[in-house]
Amino acid sequence: PSKEYGGHQVIFDEKGFRIDENGQKNAKSAPIWFLGDSFAEAMQVDWAASFPGKTEALLGNEFLAVNMGVSSYSPILELLQMKKELAEGAPKPAMAFIQLYSNDAKDDEDYAKLATFAQDGSPVKCDGGKPNAVSNFFRSFYLVRVLRKAQLTMKYIKEHSNDAPKNGTD
């Protein structure tokens, strides 16, 4: 309704990764992984305008852009995501880009509180808690998702209202 998503199709593969409107192509070489939050996922723009899509176009058909971006992810979750993909036999990427945003450090602190770490300090898992039937039910409704997004946006604005320069000289 807000026209935030521009009227284009967003398509996902069987793993939940965003793919171009024509479906994934066969790469002649190793894939390039793109990880990050909603900025990497880039659902607000069509594939060709996304960072993975633009990179893939620049490199021709030599590489396949694998958009592994997920809204609200942070580096700790992206590391776990990469480990999971490799453990499940995904081809090792030729390159990996991790797109960061200013809220990622704080999000990592929050996710780290839920994580289990190995002896070497690397994350092993991040427990999201037990599934809640009520939450799962409401997640299927667009209106509830929009309201939740509005709530999180307002919370972010409130928490960061003092971040902006006051006199325009900072």
N, C-alpha and C positions, 0 to 999 in steps of 0.2 A: 504493500500500500504506500509506503514512503518513497517508492521508486529508487531505493538504495541500490538495488541489484540490477538496474538497467535493462531488463527485458531479454536477457540472453539465457541460453540453457547452461546449466552446470551439471556435468555428468561425472559419475564416480565409477571406478572399476570394482571388481569383486573384493578387493581389500579395503575399500573405502577411500582410495586416493583419487583426487580430482584428475580427470583426464580431459584431453581436448574433445571438441564436439564430434570428431570423427572416430573416436576411440584410439587407444594406444597403437602406435606404429612399431614395427620391428626395428630395433636399432642395429646398426652395423658394428657398434662398439658397446662398451659398458654404459650403463645408465648414469645420469647425473641426478643426484637426490637433492631435493629442495625441502628443507624442514623449517618449521616456525609456527607461528600462530595464525590468526585470521589474515594477516598481511601476506603471508606466504600462500595460504589457501586461496586467497584472492577471489572469493565468490562474487564480489561486487563488480567485477569486470569479466569480459569474455576471455577465453583462454589466450588468444593472441595478444591481449593487453596485459596479461599477468607476467610477473618476473620469470617464472619457468617457461611460459610460452614464448616470450621474447628471446630468452636465451636459446631455447631450442631452435627458433627460427634463424637466429644468427649463426648457429653451428651447423645448419643444414640437417641432413638426415644421418649424420655421423653418430649423433647421440640421442638418447631418449630421455626427455625430462620426466622425472617421477616426482610429482607434487605430493609430498607427504605432510603438507601443512594441515594443522588442526586448530580450530579456534580455541583460544584460552590455553594452549600448550606453552610450556616454558622449557628452557634448556635441559633440565633434569628429565622431563618427560620425553624430549626429543632424543636424548641419549638412550633411554630405555627403548624407544621406538626403533632406533638404528640397531641396537643389540638384538632385539626380537626379530627384525627382518633378516639379519645375517644368520641368526640361529635357525631360522626357518628355511634357509637355503637361497635367499634372494641373491642375485648376482652382485658382487662387490662393485660399488659405484666407482667411476673414474674420478668423480669429484662429488663433494657434498657442500651445499650452501646452507647455512643456518641463518635465517633472517631474525634479527633481534629487535625488540622494541623497549622503550623505557620502563615498562611495567614488568619485564621479564625477571629482573633481579628480585623484586618483592614476591612475585609468583613462585620463583624457585625456593625462597625461604619458606613459603607456605607449604609447597609440595614436599619439601625436605622433611617437614614435621610428620608427614604421612609415609615417608619412604623407609625402606629397609636397606642397609648398606652392608657391603662385603667388608672383609678385614682390610682391604686396600683402600677403603673409603669410597669405592664406586657404588652407585645405586644398583640395587638388584630388582626392586619392585617398588611401586607406589600404590598403596592401598587406598582405593576410593571409597571404602566402606561397603557395607552390605547393601544390595539393591533394595530400594524402598518401593513397594508396589504403587503407592500414591504418586511419588515423584515420576516413576516410569510411566504411569498413566497420563499425567499432565504433560510430560515431555512430548507426547504425540500430538498435542494441540498447538497450532501455529500461534494463536492469540496468547497463550501462556508463555510461549517462547519469546514473543515480542515484548510482553510485559517484563519478563526476566531480563531481557537485554536492556530495556529502558531503565530498570532498577540498577543494574550494574553500571550503566553509563552515568547515571546520576551519582552513584556512590563514587565512581572514579573522579567525576568533576568536583565533587565536594572534597575528596581527599587531596586533590591536586590544585585546588583553587589558588593556593599561595605560590605555586610553582612559576607562574608567568611573571615576566619583568614588570615592575611597577611604573617606571618612568620612561620606558622605551630606550634606555641607554645601556641596559644590561645585555 
